[in-house]
Amino acid sequence: MPSQPNAAAHIQDLGAYVTASPSSFHAVHEAARRLNGAGFAALDELQPWDEAAGAGKCYVIRDGAIIAWVTPETAGPTTGFNILGAHTDSPSFKLKPKPTTGRFGWLQAGVEVYGGPLLNSWLDRELQLAGRLVLRDGTQHLTATGPLLRFPQLAIHLDRAVNEGLALDKQQHMNPVYGLGDPAGEDLLGLLADRVAGADVDAAQIGGYDVVIADTQAPAVFGAKGEFFASGRLDNLSATHAGLTALIAHAAGPLPAGSPIAVLAAFDHEEIGSASRSGASGPILEDVLVRISDGLGASASQRRQAFAASFCVSADAGHAVHPNYAERHDPANRPALNGGPLLKINANQRYATDATGAAMWARLCADAGIPYQEFVSNNVMPCGSTIGPLTATRLGIRTVDVGVPLLSMHSARELCGVEDPYRLARVTERFFRTAA
């Protein structure tokens, strides 16, 4: 079991959060539920915030994104923001228009690939549909079906060469089955309407929907010493949950004099480029920070001072060294599960870490008593990117990229160490209390 006594509780709570969050909209709803329980106030973007934004504990939701913050009593117009940036979406499949399909007596769901999932990892699993339904009058409802679908793999008897190389066509082969019958007489949207909890939804009134596929297998701790944790959506609910638990813990205690404004920014659509109104390339973070500054009476010049005094930790999952594919990793930097959260570095600024950010991260981890590991890609394996460079570019806020090390990234079921999510939460709480 974990060497730190609180790591076990944290990993179980992370599992509960993932289970409650099969879509980005559910992740935001669950985060809001927890924030409400901790005394945070929900603000409405359509209403004036005035001084409310600059005081106390607040949050705001925009579609599948949530931003929450804690403003110390000593905050003024030039107080900086310490921001933990994460994202609520994961690679998956999204329901298409006219989603009820099928042939040869099978009912199938028409889906579009969302982001870059490991397609083969989704085969032969019991899956669910989850997301939001928007009625024609504008009301919104969350829906989650529970186990419903499956991408059935072709038997080896009908593809004798499958173990020499599995090729999956995204259009032809990635059409999950969800029942038997004639598609002409079935309505998948009606099934989704029936699975809305606590409301009677008429499927005929559904004007739009954002519904994705999610795994239904429960998260699990396993391994020779209970050192592993397997779950869907660790990229990137591991960081969203760490930021959420750290912010709630931060808000519960007395805030040191000179504390920054602590902010959790959990964006949507990172896996498809972040270019949306709720993504990191959109205006949501700047909109909220400006309104907080307005609530503190900041002028435009003072707001720029506050931004210059701010820091963003972009927290997204990274790669642990894979024992069966060690040649794909950098030969000198070999992050391990339970070795501590990653400091992610890239010379081409695919990650936003620079020397200043690296030094701050090293100081925070030392102050929190947390080990960390450096990650850099093999030169012939270009790395992905994160919200870090987007935030740094949009707002000019110093940014460092970090994250929990994983195996099986973008799989339907990813793998991390039981220690690392807790350690990320610990150092994030320290970050929220430390002026840049």
N, C-alpha and C positions, 0 to 999 in steps of 0.2 A: 504494500500500500504506500501512498505518498509519504515522504519523510516529513513534510510540513503538515500539521494536523488540519489546517483549514483548507488545504488543497483538495481533500476528499469531498468536503462539503461544497466547494466551489464547482468541482467537476460534475457533481450530481445536479447542482442548480443550472449549470450550463446545459446539461441534458434536458432538464425540464423546459428551459427557454427554447431550445431547438424544437422540441416536441410541440410546443405551443405556437411555433413560428414556421409553418410550412411554406409561407409566401412572405414577401417583403411587407405586405399590408398586415399580415398577422404579427410579424416581428415588431412593427411599430405599435400595434394595438397592445401587445403584451408589454412592451417597454412602457407605454403610457399607463397601463394598469399598475405596474410596479412604481412608477413615479408618483402616481396619485396616492398610493399607499404610504409613500415617504413624504407626503405633504407638498408636492410640487403643484403649481397652478398651471392649467392649460390656457394658453392664449390663442385667440382667433385672429388669423391674418386679415380678416375682413373688418375687424374692429380696431379702434385706436388703442394703442398700448400705453401711450403717455409714460408716466413714471413707473407703471407696473413692470415694464421690460427691464428697467434698471434696478430692480429691487428683488431680493429674495431668491426663490427657487421657482423656475418656470420652464415650460416646454411648449413647442409648437409642432404641429404635424402638417406636412405637405405631401399628400398622396402616400407613397411608400417610403418617405424619409421622415426623420424626427430630429429635432435639435432641442437639447435641454441644457440649462445653465444654472449656475449658482453664483449670485453676485454678493460679495462680502459687503458688510455695512460700511466699510471704509473706502469702497470704490468711488472713484471720481471720473471726470471726463477723459483723463489720459490713462486710466488703468488698463493694462494689457489683458488679452484673452489667452488662456491656455486651452487649446482645442485638441481633443482626441477625435480624429476623423476615422470613420469606418464605413461599411456598407451593408445593406440589408438583403441584397439579392445574391443569387447563386446561379451557376450554369444549370440549365434545365431545358424544358420544353414548354412552349406557351400555346394555349388553345387558339386555333384559327377561327375565322368566321366560317359559318356553316360547319360546325364541328362534328356533327353526327354523320359518320361514314360507315363503311363496311361492305363486305361481299362474302359470298359463299356461306351465308348464315351467321357470319360473325358481325358483331357491332364493334366499331372502332372509332377512336377519337382522332380528329384531324389536328395535328400539332405542328408547330414550327420550332426549329432549334433555337434556343435562347443562349447566347454566349458560346462558350467552347467546352461543352461537357465531354467527358470520356464516354463515348456512346456505348461501348461494350459493357460498362459498369452498370448500366440501367437495364440490361437484359435480365429476364427471369426474376423480377422482383415484384412484390405487391406494392403498388403505387397509388397515390391519391391525387385528386385535383383540388387545388386550393387557390384562393385569391379573393377578388372583390367583384361583385355584381353592381352595376349602376343602373337604376331604373330610369324611365323616361322623365320622371318628375325630379330627377337629380339625387334622390336618396341612394345611399350606398349600404351594402350589406356584405359582410365577410361570409365566405362559404368554404367548407372543407369536407370532402366526401368520406374520408377514411379509406381503407383498402378498396380499390375499385378497378385498377387497370394493370396491365402487364405487357411488356414487350417480349413476346415469346421467341426464343431462339430456335433456329432450324436444327433439327436432330442431326447428329453426326452421320447417321445412316444416309442422309440425303445431301451431305456435303462432307465427303471423306477427307478433303484437304483443309478443313476448317482450322485445324491446329497448326497448320503451316502458315496461316495468315487469314484473319477474319476481316472481310471488307463489308462495311455497312453503308448502304446508300441512304442518305438522310431522308429522301422522299419515299423511296420504295419500302425500306425495311423498318423505319421508325414510326410506325403507326400502331399504337397500343390497342389491344382488345379490351373491351369492358363488358361484354355480354354476348348473348346469342339472340338473333332475331333479324327482322327486316328493318334496315335503317330508315326506310320511308315511313315507318310507323312508330319511330322512336324519337325522343327529344332529349339530348344530353343536357341542354340548358334547363329543362324541366327538372332533371335529376339534381342539378346544382342548386336550383331554387328550393327544392325540397330539403336540401342539407343545410340551409341557413338556420342557425340556432336562434330561437327566441323571436322569430318573425314569420309571418305568412306572406311569402313572396310569390307573386303571379309571374310565371316565366314569360308570359306574353308581354309583360311590361319591362322586360330587360332591354335596355337600349345599348348597353356596352358592357364589356367585362375584361378584366385582366386576371387570367387564371393560368396557373402553371402546374406542372407535375412535381410532386415531392415524394420521397421515399417514406414508407410507413414503419420501417423496422426501428425499434426502440434503440436509442444510444446505449452503449455498453462499455464498462470497464473490463479489461481482460489482460492476459499476459501472465508470465511465470510468477511475477510479483505484483500483479495488478497495476502495471506501469503504463498500459496503453488505454486509449479512449477512442472508440469508433463511433461516428455519427455522420449523418448528412449535414450539409450546410455549415461545416466548420469554417470554410471560406465563404462568408467572413463573419458568421455569427459568433465565432470565438472572440473576435475583437469587439463587436458590438456589445456583447454581454459583459466583457471585461470593463469596457467604458461605462456601461450602465451601472454595474455593481460598484465601481470605483466612485462614480459621481454621487450615488446615493449614500455611500459611506462617508464621502467627503462632506456632504451636506449635513450629516448627522452630528458631526463633531464641531467644536469651536474652531473658527478659522483664524489662522495666525494673522497678525497685523501685516499689511502690505500684500495680502494674498491677491493673485490675479482673479479674473472672472473665469471660472471653470466651465468649459463647454464640451458637451458630447454632440458631435455631428455625425449622424448615421444616414448616409445618402442611399438612394436607390440607383439602379442602372449602371453600376460600376463595371459589371461583366460585359456590357455592350458599348462601353466608351464614355459613359457618364454625361452624354449630351442630351439632357432633358431638364425640365423645370425642377425636378427633384433630385437631379444628379449633381456631382461635384463640378461639372463644367457649367452648370446653370447658376442662377443668381441667389439661390436659397440661403447659403451661408452669409454672403454679403448682406442680403436683405435683413437677416436677423441681427447680425452684428451692428449694422447701422441703426436699427430700431432700439437695440440695447443702449448704444451710445447716445441716441436722442433722449432716451429715458434718464440718462445721467447728465443731460444738459450740455453735451459736447458740441463744439463748433466743428466745422469741416476740418480745420487745421488740427484741433485736438484729437479728432477721430484718427487722423493719420498718425499722430503721435502714439495713440493706443495701438494701432496696427503694428507700428514699428517696435513696440514693446511686447508684442505677442509671439506665441510659438505654437506650431501645429505638430502633433505627433500623428502621422498617418499610419494607422495600424491595420495591416492586412496580412493574411496568411502567406508564409514563405515555404521554401523547400528544405526538408532535412535530407541528409545524404541517404541514398537508396543503396542497400548492401548488394543488390543484384545488378545495379547499373552505376557503379561508382565512377566509371569513366565519363559519365555525363555531368559530373560535378567538378568544381574547381579543385585541383589537387591539394591545395594548401588550406582551404576553408571548407570544413566538413561539419556542418551543424548536425547535432544529434537531438533526438527526442529527449525531453527532460533536461536538456543542457541550458535552458533559459531562453527567453524570447530573442528574436533575431534583430540585429541592426542591419538593414538592407542597404547595400551600396552598389552603385552603378556609375561608371565613368561618363556615360552618355546621358545621365540625369533621367533615366527611366524610373529611378528612385530619386527622391529629392535630397537625400542625405549629403551633407557636406561636412567639413571638418568641425565647424561650429556646432552643428547638430549632433555629430558623433560624440563630441566632448560633453555636451549637455546630457545625452543619453547615458554615457558612462558615469557621469556624476549622479544622475538620478538612480541608476541601478545600484551604485555603491551605497548611496544614502538609504535605499530601501533594503539593502542586504540581499540583492537579487543578482544572480549571474546572468550574463547575456552572451550571445554568440554573433559573430559577423558572418553575413552571407554575401557572396558575390558569385556571379555566374561564370561557368566555363566560357572561354572566349568564343567557342564555336556553337554555343547554345544561347542565343539572344534571350534576355529575360523579358517578362511581361512588364506591365507598369501598374500604377496605383493612382489613387486620388491625390497623392502627395504632390507631384509636379503640377497638377491642375490647380490646387489650392495656392501653392507658392506663386504660380504665374498669375492667377486671377487677382489675388489680394496682396501680393508682395510680403506675405507673412513667412518668416523663417520656418522651415519644415524639415522633419526627419522621418524616414520610413522605417518601420519596425513591424513585427508580427510574430505569430506563433508558428513554429516549424511543423510541417505536415509531411506525411506520405500520402499518395493517392489523391493529390490535389485535382479538383474538378471531377472526381468520381462521385457517383451517387452516395457513396459512404466513404468518408475520409478518415484519416488516422492521425492522432496527435498523442503526445505524452500527457499524463494526468497532471504533472507539475506546471507545465508551461502556461496554460490559460490563467491559472491562479497567480503566477508570477507577473504576468502582463497586467492583471488587475491591480496587484500590489504596487508596481512601479507607476501605473497610471494614477493611482490615488496620490502618490508622492508628487507626481507631475502637476496635478491639479492644485497643489498647495505651494508650489515653488515658483516664484517670479522668475521670468526668463532673464 
